[in-house]
Amino acid sequence: MPQPSAPEPTTAPSAEPVTVAEPEGPLLVVPALIDMLDRVSVLRGRPQGTPLDPSVLDWLEQSLLRVLADCEVRPYEGEGELDPLRHQSVLSEPAPRPELVNHVATNLRPGYLWRAEPVRPAQVTVYVAVKEGAGDG
């Protein structure tokens, strides 16, 4: 009996949603991740100079977010007062008002929560106090 052949990989994103298998333990996400790796390898094999369709990156990003959601992991933006469990201060900038000192100014990368527990803190720019004499010459 002939073996069924694997479907040909395509460079265009699939319209089908990524489905995550239901085995127990860490194997939950493996099939979806393998599918994504297969698609990345197809992209690497495209002829040099061939432009990358932005929809492929959109598909990959949305697929990864679905896999994370299936694992009860969700992204979040840093906001409010700096919380060392939820924010990682990567840069700082002078606070425009004193009450903003030690608060998130901008988000650089989202953080991720598993249920309510931080997996990775949001990487942020934090407001700091303006130093006395700064700018005096």
LODO-948078 format. One record per residue: x, y negated, z negated of N, C-alpha, C in turn; residue number from 1. Coordinates in nm, 3 decimals. Layout:
<nodes>
+---------+---------+---------+---------+---------+---------+---------+---------+---------+------+
|    n_c1 |    n_c2 |    n_c3 |   ca_c1 |   ca_c2 |   ca_c3 |    c_c1 |    c_c2 |    c_c3 | resi |
+---------+---------+---------+---------+---------+---------+---------+---------+---------+------+
|       X |       Y |       Z |       X |       Y |       Z |       X |       Y |       Z |  NUM |
...
+---------+---------+---------+---------+---------+---------+---------+---------+---------+------+
</nodes>
This chain:
<nodes>
+---------+---------+---------+---------+---------+---------+---------+---------+---------+------+
|    n_c1 |    n_c2 |    n_c3 |   ca_c1 |   ca_c2 |   ca_c3 |    c_c1 |    c_c2 |    c_c3 | resi |
+---------+---------+---------+---------+---------+---------+---------+---------+---------+------+
|   0.085 |   0.117 |   0.000 |   0.000 |   0.000 |   0.000 |   0.090 |  -0.123 |   0.000 |    1 |
|   0.066 |  -0.221 |   0.090 |   0.151 |  -0.340 |   0.096 |   0.131 |  -0.429 |  -0.026 |    2 |
|   0.239 |  -0.492 |  -0.069 |   0.235 |  -0.585 |  -0.182 |   0.174 |  -0.717 |  -0.134 |    3 |
|   0.085 |  -0.778 |  -0.215 |   0.032 |  -0.908 |  -0.176 |   0.144 |  -1.011 |  -0.180 |    4 |
|   0.145 |  -1.099 |  -0.080 |   0.249 |  -1.200 |  -0.076 |   0.207 |  -1.321 |  -0.158 |    5 |
|   0.307 |  -1.389 |  -0.212 |   0.280 |  -1.510 |  -0.292 |   0.237 |  -1.621 |  -0.199 |    6 |
|   0.146 |  -1.707 |  -0.242 |   0.105 |  -1.819 |  -0.158 |   0.222 |  -1.911 |  -0.133 |    7 |
|   0.225 |  -1.971 |  -0.015 |   0.329 |  -2.065 |   0.021 |   0.319 |  -2.189 |  -0.065 |    8 |
|   0.430 |  -2.237 |  -0.121 |   0.425 |  -2.360 |  -0.199 |   0.401 |  -2.479 |  -0.106 |    9 |
|   0.336 |  -2.578 |  -0.158 |   0.310 |  -2.698 |  -0.081 |   0.372 |  -2.817 |  -0.151 |   10 |
|   0.401 |  -2.922 |  -0.075 |   0.457 |  -3.042 |  -0.137 |   0.346 |  -3.135 |  -0.182 |   11 |
|   0.226 |  -3.118 |  -0.130 |   0.115 |  -3.203 |  -0.171 |   0.059 |  -3.153 |  -0.302 |   12 |
|   0.011 |  -3.244 |  -0.386 |  -0.046 |  -3.200 |  -0.513 |  -0.174 |  -3.120 |  -0.489 |   13 |
|  -0.194 |  -3.022 |  -0.574 |  -0.313 |  -2.938 |  -0.564 |  -0.433 |  -3.011 |  -0.620 |   14 |
|  -0.548 |  -2.991 |  -0.559 |  -0.671 |  -3.051 |  -0.610 |  -0.723 |  -2.971 |  -0.729 |   15 |
|  -0.673 |  -2.849 |  -0.744 |  -0.718 |  -2.764 |  -0.853 |  -0.656 |  -2.810 |  -0.984 |   16 |
|  -0.735 |  -2.813 |  -1.092 |  -0.677 |  -2.849 |  -1.222 |  -0.586 |  -2.738 |  -1.271 |   17 |
|  -0.489 |  -2.776 |  -1.349 |  -0.399 |  -2.677 |  -1.409 |  -0.475 |  -2.607 |  -1.520 |   18 |
|  -0.475 |  -2.474 |  -1.515 |  -0.541 |  -2.399 |  -1.622 |  -0.433 |  -2.333 |  -1.705 |   19 |
|  -0.447 |  -2.345 |  -1.833 |  -0.350 |  -2.285 |  -1.923 |  -0.406 |  -2.152 |  -1.970 |   20 |
|  -0.324 |  -2.048 |  -1.962 |  -0.367 |  -1.915 |  -2.005 |  -0.395 |  -1.916 |  -2.155 |   21 |
|  -0.462 |  -1.815 |  -2.202 |  -0.503 |  -1.811 |  -2.342 |  -0.430 |  -1.708 |  -2.427 |   22 |
|  -0.306 |  -1.669 |  -2.394 |  -0.239 |  -1.575 |  -2.484 |  -0.207 |  -1.642 |  -2.617 |   23 |
|  -0.172 |  -1.560 |  -2.715 |  -0.140 |  -1.613 |  -2.847 |   0.003 |  -1.666 |  -2.850 |   24 |
|   0.030 |  -1.754 |  -2.943 |   0.164 |  -1.803 |  -2.968 |   0.214 |  -1.900 |  -2.864 |   25 |
|   0.345 |  -1.911 |  -2.852 |   0.404 |  -2.012 |  -2.764 |   0.382 |  -1.985 |  -2.616 |   26 |
|   0.330 |  -1.868 |  -2.582 |   0.306 |  -1.837 |  -2.441 |   0.188 |  -1.913 |  -2.383 |   27 |
|   0.117 |  -1.987 |  -2.464 |   0.000 |  -2.061 |  -2.420 |   0.028 |  -2.149 |  -2.298 |   28 |
|   0.140 |  -2.217 |  -2.295 |   0.166 |  -2.314 |  -2.188 |   0.255 |  -2.261 |  -2.077 |   29 |
|   0.309 |  -2.143 |  -2.092 |   0.408 |  -2.092 |  -1.997 |   0.358 |  -2.088 |  -1.852 |   30 |
|   0.241 |  -2.034 |  -1.821 |   0.198 |  -2.031 |  -1.681 |   0.187 |  -2.170 |  -1.617 |   31 |
|   0.136 |  -2.267 |  -1.688 |   0.124 |  -2.402 |  -1.633 |   0.262 |  -2.464 |  -1.612 |   32 |
|   0.354 |  -2.441 |  -1.704 |   0.488 |  -2.496 |  -1.689 |   0.562 |  -2.431 |  -1.572 |   33 |
|   0.543 |  -2.303 |  -1.552 |   0.606 |  -2.234 |  -1.439 |   0.552 |  -2.291 |  -1.308 |   34 |
|   0.422 |  -2.315 |  -1.301 |   0.362 |  -2.376 |  -1.181 |   0.426 |  -2.512 |  -1.153 |   35 |
|   0.446 |  -2.591 |  -1.256 |   0.507 |  -2.723 |  -1.237 |   0.651 |  -2.711 |  -1.191 |   36 |
|   0.727 |  -2.616 |  -1.250 |   0.865 |  -2.595 |  -1.206 |   0.871 |  -2.550 |  -1.060 |   37 |
|   0.777 |  -2.464 |  -1.018 |   0.772 |  -2.422 |  -0.878 |   0.754 |  -2.543 |  -0.786 |   38 |
|   0.667 |  -2.632 |  -0.824 |   0.641 |  -2.750 |  -0.742 |   0.761 |  -2.845 |  -0.740 |   39 |
|   0.831 |  -2.856 |  -0.852 |   0.951 |  -2.939 |  -0.856 |   1.058 |  -2.881 |  -0.764 |   40 |
|   1.072 |  -2.749 |  -0.762 |   1.173 |  -2.687 |  -0.675 |   1.140 |  -2.711 |  -0.528 |   41 |
|   1.012 |  -2.712 |  -0.493 |   0.972 |  -2.743 |  -0.355 |   1.013 |  -2.887 |  -0.322 |   42 |
|   0.993 |  -2.978 |  -0.416 |   1.031 |  -3.118 |  -0.393 |   1.181 |  -3.131 |  -0.374 |   43 |
|   1.259 |  -3.056 |  -0.453 |   1.404 |  -3.062 |  -0.439 |   1.449 |  -3.011 |  -0.302 |   44 |
|   1.374 |  -2.919 |  -0.244 |   1.411 |  -2.859 |  -0.117 |   1.369 |  -2.939 |   0.005 |   45 |
|   1.299 |  -3.050 |  -0.015 |   1.255 |  -3.128 |   0.101 |   1.376 |  -3.193 |   0.167 |   46 |
|   1.369 |  -3.218 |   0.297 |   1.484 |  -3.278 |   0.367 |   1.523 |  -3.412 |   0.306 |   47 |
|   1.655 |  -3.434 |   0.300 |   1.706 |  -3.560 |   0.244 |   1.651 |  -3.677 |   0.324 |   48 |
|   1.612 |  -3.780 |   0.254 |   1.558 |  -3.900 |   0.319 |   1.407 |  -3.896 |   0.335 |   49 |
|   1.346 |  -3.779 |   0.309 |   1.200 |  -3.770 |   0.317 |   1.143 |  -3.841 |   0.195 |   50 |
|   1.057 |  -3.942 |   0.218 |   1.004 |  -4.014 |   0.102 |   0.915 |  -3.924 |   0.016 |   51 |
|   0.919 |  -3.950 |  -0.113 |   0.837 |  -3.875 |  -0.208 |   0.702 |  -3.943 |  -0.219 |   52 |
|   0.598 |  -3.870 |  -0.196 |   0.462 |  -3.922 |  -0.208 |   0.436 |  -3.948 |  -0.356 |   53 |
|   0.402 |  -4.073 |  -0.393 |   0.377 |  -4.104 |  -0.535 |   0.267 |  -4.017 |  -0.597 |   54 |
|   0.176 |  -3.966 |  -0.517 |   0.070 |  -3.882 |  -0.573 |   0.127 |  -3.753 |  -0.632 |   55 |
|   0.243 |  -3.709 |  -0.585 |   0.306 |  -3.589 |  -0.640 |   0.349 |  -3.616 |  -0.785 |   56 |
|   0.409 |  -3.732 |  -0.808 |   0.449 |  -3.767 |  -0.944 |   0.327 |  -3.788 |  -1.032 |   57 |
|   0.222 |  -3.848 |  -0.977 |   0.097 |  -3.865 |  -1.052 |   0.041 |  -3.728 |  -1.093 |   58 |
|   0.042 |  -3.633 |  -0.998 |  -0.007 |  -3.498 |  -1.028 |   0.076 |  -3.436 |  -1.139 |   59 |
|   0.209 |  -3.448 |  -1.128 |   0.297 |  -3.387 |  -1.227 |   0.272 |  -3.448 |  -1.366 |   60 |
|   0.261 |  -3.580 |  -1.372 |   0.236 |  -3.646 |  -1.500 |   0.102 |  -3.602 |  -1.561 |   61 |
|  -0.004 |  -3.601 |  -1.479 |  -0.135 |  -3.561 |  -1.530 |  -0.137 |  -3.413 |  -1.571 |   62 |
|  -0.066 |  -3.330 |  -1.497 |  -0.058 |  -3.188 |  -1.532 |   0.011 |  -3.169 |  -1.668 |   63 |
|   0.121 |  -3.240 |  -1.688 |   0.192 |  -3.230 |  -1.816 |   0.106 |  -3.281 |  -1.931 |   64 |
|   0.033 |  -3.390 |  -1.909 |  -0.055 |  -3.442 |  -2.014 |  -0.166 |  -3.342 |  -2.047 |   65 |
|  -0.218 |  -3.271 |  -1.944 |  -0.322 |  -3.169 |  -1.970 |  -0.265 |  -3.053 |  -2.051 |   66 |
|  -0.143 |  -3.010 |  -2.018 |  -0.081 |  -2.901 |  -2.093 |  -0.061 |  -2.944 |  -2.238 |   67 |
|  -0.012 |  -3.067 |  -2.258 |   0.005 |  -3.116 |  -2.395 |  -0.129 |  -3.122 |  -2.467 |   68 |
|  -0.233 |  -3.170 |  -2.399 |  -0.367 |  -3.178 |  -2.461 |  -0.417 |  -3.039 |  -2.498 |   69 |
|  -0.391 |  -2.941 |  -2.413 |  -0.431 |  -2.803 |  -2.445 |  -0.358 |  -2.752 |  -2.569 |   70 |
|  -0.243 |  -2.811 |  -2.598 |  -0.165 |  -2.774 |  -2.718 |  -0.196 |  -2.869 |  -2.834 |   71 |
|  -0.300 |  -2.950 |  -2.818 |  -0.343 |  -3.046 |  -2.920 |  -0.239 |  -3.154 |  -2.946 |   72 |
|  -0.163 |  -3.190 |  -2.841 |  -0.065 |  -3.297 |  -2.849 |  -0.116 |  -3.412 |  -2.764 |   73 |
|  -0.113 |  -3.533 |  -2.820 |  -0.160 |  -3.648 |  -2.744 |  -0.063 |  -3.764 |  -2.762 |   74 |
|  -0.050 |  -3.847 |  -2.656 |   0.037 |  -3.964 |  -2.668 |  -0.033 |  -4.075 |  -2.745 |   75 |
|   0.046 |  -4.164 |  -2.803 |  -0.009 |  -4.283 |  -2.867 |   0.091 |  -4.398 |  -2.849 |   76 |
|   0.040 |  -4.519 |  -2.852 |   0.123 |  -4.639 |  -2.844 |   0.149 |  -4.689 |  -2.985 |   77 |
|   0.267 |  -4.743 |  -3.007 |   0.298 |  -4.803 |  -3.135 |   0.226 |  -4.936 |  -3.149 |   78 |
|   0.178 |  -4.963 |  -3.269 |   0.112 |  -5.092 |  -3.294 |   0.117 |  -5.121 |  -3.443 |   79 |
|   0.095 |  -5.247 |  -3.477 |   0.089 |  -5.286 |  -3.617 |   0.225 |  -5.294 |  -3.683 |   80 |
|   0.223 |  -5.278 |  -3.814 |   0.347 |  -5.285 |  -3.892 |   0.432 |  -5.162 |  -3.865 |   81 |
|   0.563 |  -5.182 |  -3.864 |   0.657 |  -5.074 |  -3.836 |   0.640 |  -4.963 |  -3.940 |   82 |
|   0.616 |  -4.842 |  -3.891 |   0.600 |  -4.724 |  -3.976 |   0.707 |  -4.625 |  -3.933 |   83 |
|   0.807 |  -4.596 |  -4.019 |   0.918 |  -4.509 |  -3.977 |   0.876 |  -4.368 |  -3.937 |   84 |
|   0.759 |  -4.323 |  -3.977 |   0.712 |  -4.191 |  -3.936 |   0.652 |  -4.194 |  -3.796 |   85 |
|   0.600 |  -4.310 |  -3.755 |   0.532 |  -4.321 |  -3.625 |   0.604 |  -4.408 |  -3.524 |   86 |
|   0.704 |  -4.484 |  -3.568 |   0.775 |  -4.576 |  -3.479 |   0.926 |  -4.558 |  -3.493 |   87 |
|   0.994 |  -4.566 |  -3.380 |   1.140 |  -4.571 |  -3.380 |   1.178 |  -4.707 |  -3.321 |   88 |
|   1.240 |  -4.791 |  -3.403 |   1.281 |  -4.923 |  -3.357 |   1.406 |  -4.908 |  -3.271 |   89 |
|   1.391 |  -4.939 |  -3.141 |   1.501 |  -4.925 |  -3.047 |   1.565 |  -5.061 |  -3.018 |   90 |
|   1.482 |  -5.163 |  -3.012 |   1.528 |  -5.300 |  -2.987 |   1.457 |  -5.393 |  -3.085 |   91 |
|   1.507 |  -5.515 |  -3.094 |   1.440 |  -5.615 |  -3.177 |   1.436 |  -5.746 |  -3.101 |   92 |
|   1.345 |  -5.831 |  -3.144 |   1.337 |  -5.965 |  -3.087 |   1.285 |  -6.058 |  -3.197 |   93 |
|   1.322 |  -6.187 |  -3.188 |   1.279 |  -6.281 |  -3.291 |   1.126 |  -6.292 |  -3.295 |   94 |
|   1.074 |  -6.294 |  -3.416 |   0.929 |  -6.306 |  -3.434 |   0.885 |  -6.449 |  -3.402 |   95 |
|   0.779 |  -6.463 |  -3.321 |   0.730 |  -6.597 |  -3.291 |   0.662 |  -6.663 |  -3.411 |   96 |
|   0.616 |  -6.578 |  -3.506 |   0.552 |  -6.627 |  -3.629 |   0.600 |  -6.539 |  -3.743 |   97 |
|   0.621 |  -6.596 |  -3.862 |   0.675 |  -6.518 |  -3.975 |   0.591 |  -6.395 |  -4.011 |   98 |
|   0.460 |  -6.401 |  -3.995 |   0.376 |  -6.286 |  -4.034 |   0.393 |  -6.166 |  -3.940 |   99 |
|   0.461 |  -6.184 |  -3.827 |   0.484 |  -6.073 |  -3.734 |   0.615 |  -5.998 |  -3.760 |  100 |
|   0.697 |  -6.049 |  -3.855 |   0.823 |  -5.980 |  -3.888 |   0.789 |  -5.837 |  -3.930 |  101 |
|   0.867 |  -5.742 |  -3.877 |   0.853 |  -5.599 |  -3.906 |   0.727 |  -5.538 |  -3.844 |  102 |
|   0.677 |  -5.598 |  -3.737 |   0.564 |  -5.545 |  -3.661 |   0.612 |  -5.508 |  -3.520 |  103 |
|   0.540 |  -5.418 |  -3.455 |   0.572 |  -5.376 |  -3.319 |   0.549 |  -5.492 |  -3.223 |  104 |
|   0.650 |  -5.523 |  -3.144 |   0.641 |  -5.628 |  -3.042 |   0.596 |  -5.567 |  -2.910 |  105 |
|   0.665 |  -5.463 |  -2.865 |   0.631 |  -5.396 |  -2.739 |   0.660 |  -5.247 |  -2.752 |  106 |
|   0.592 |  -5.171 |  -2.669 |   0.614 |  -5.027 |  -2.660 |   0.710 |  -4.999 |  -2.547 |  107 |
|   0.810 |  -4.916 |  -2.574 |   0.905 |  -4.875 |  -2.471 |   0.872 |  -4.735 |  -2.420 |  108 |
|   0.839 |  -4.645 |  -2.510 |   0.796 |  -4.509 |  -2.476 |   0.688 |  -4.469 |  -2.574 |  109 |
|   0.588 |  -4.394 |  -2.526 |   0.482 |  -4.353 |  -2.619 |   0.535 |  -4.251 |  -2.720 |  110 |
|   0.467 |  -4.246 |  -2.833 |   0.490 |  -4.140 |  -2.929 |   0.393 |  -4.027 |  -2.899 |  111 |
|   0.412 |  -3.914 |  -2.965 |   0.324 |  -3.799 |  -2.945 |   0.287 |  -3.741 |  -3.081 |  112 |
|   0.158 |  -3.710 |  -3.094 |   0.105 |  -3.649 |  -3.216 |   0.058 |  -3.508 |  -3.186 |  113 |
|   0.089 |  -3.414 |  -3.273 |   0.027 |  -3.282 |  -3.270 |  -0.076 |  -3.286 |  -3.382 |  114 |
|  -0.201 |  -3.280 |  -3.342 |  -0.312 |  -3.303 |  -3.435 |  -0.289 |  -3.441 |  -3.496 |  115 |
|  -0.257 |  -3.454 |  -3.622 |  -0.230 |  -3.587 |  -3.680 |  -0.082 |  -3.605 |  -3.714 |  116 |
|   0.000 |  -3.504 |  -3.684 |   0.141 |  -3.507 |  -3.721 |   0.227 |  -3.561 |  -3.607 |  117 |
|   0.315 |  -3.659 |  -3.635 |   0.404 |  -3.708 |  -3.530 |   0.500 |  -3.599 |  -3.483 |  118 |
|   0.510 |  -3.583 |  -3.351 |   0.606 |  -3.492 |  -3.289 |   0.727 |  -3.574 |  -3.246 |  119 |
|   0.698 |  -3.691 |  -3.189 |   0.802 |  -3.787 |  -3.153 |   0.746 |  -3.925 |  -3.181 |  120 |
|   0.821 |  -4.008 |  -3.252 |   0.770 |  -4.143 |  -3.279 |   0.770 |  -4.226 |  -3.151 |  121 |
|   0.680 |  -4.325 |  -3.147 |   0.679 |  -4.420 |  -3.036 |   0.808 |  -4.502 |  -3.044 |  122 |
|   0.872 |  -4.521 |  -2.931 |   0.993 |  -4.603 |  -2.927 |   0.949 |  -4.746 |  -2.896 |  123 |
|   0.986 |  -4.838 |  -2.985 |   0.931 |  -4.973 |  -2.979 |   1.039 |  -5.080 |  -2.996 |  124 |
|   0.999 |  -5.202 |  -2.955 |   1.073 |  -5.322 |  -2.991 |   1.002 |  -5.379 |  -3.112 |  125 |
|   1.077 |  -5.420 |  -3.213 |   1.018 |  -5.471 |  -3.336 |   1.056 |  -5.618 |  -3.354 |  126 |
|   0.963 |  -5.694 |  -3.408 |   0.990 |  -5.834 |  -3.440 |   1.076 |  -5.841 |  -3.566 |  127 |
|   1.177 |  -5.929 |  -3.562 |   1.263 |  -5.952 |  -3.678 |   1.261 |  -6.100 |  -3.712 |  128 |
|   1.302 |  -6.131 |  -3.835 |   1.306 |  -6.270 |  -3.879 |   1.410 |  -6.347 |  -3.799 |  129 |
|   1.376 |  -6.471 |  -3.768 |   1.471 |  -6.558 |  -3.699 |   1.577 |  -6.600 |  -3.801 |  130 |
|   1.702 |  -6.581 |  -3.763 |   1.811 |  -6.614 |  -3.856 |   1.823 |  -6.764 |  -3.872 |  131 |
|   1.849 |  -6.805 |  -3.996 |   1.870 |  -6.947 |  -4.024 |   1.992 |  -6.995 |  -3.946 |  132 |
|   1.980 |  -7.108 |  -3.886 |   2.092 |  -7.167 |  -3.813 |   2.110 |  -7.111 |  -3.674 |  133 |
|   2.022 |  -7.014 |  -3.633 |   2.034 |  -6.958 |  -3.499 |   2.004 |  -7.068 |  -3.398 |  134 |
|   2.089 |  -7.083 |  -3.303 |   2.069 |  -7.182 |  -3.198 |   2.126 |  -7.319 |  -3.236 |  135 |
|   2.173 |  -7.337 |  -3.360 |   2.233 |  -7.465 |  -3.397 |   2.373 |  -7.471 |  -3.337 |  136 |
|   2.413 |  -7.586 |  -3.292 |   2.544 |  -7.590 |  -3.230 |   2.627 |  -7.691 |  -3.283 |  137 |
+---------+---------+---------+---------+---------+---------+---------+---------+---------+------+
</nodes>
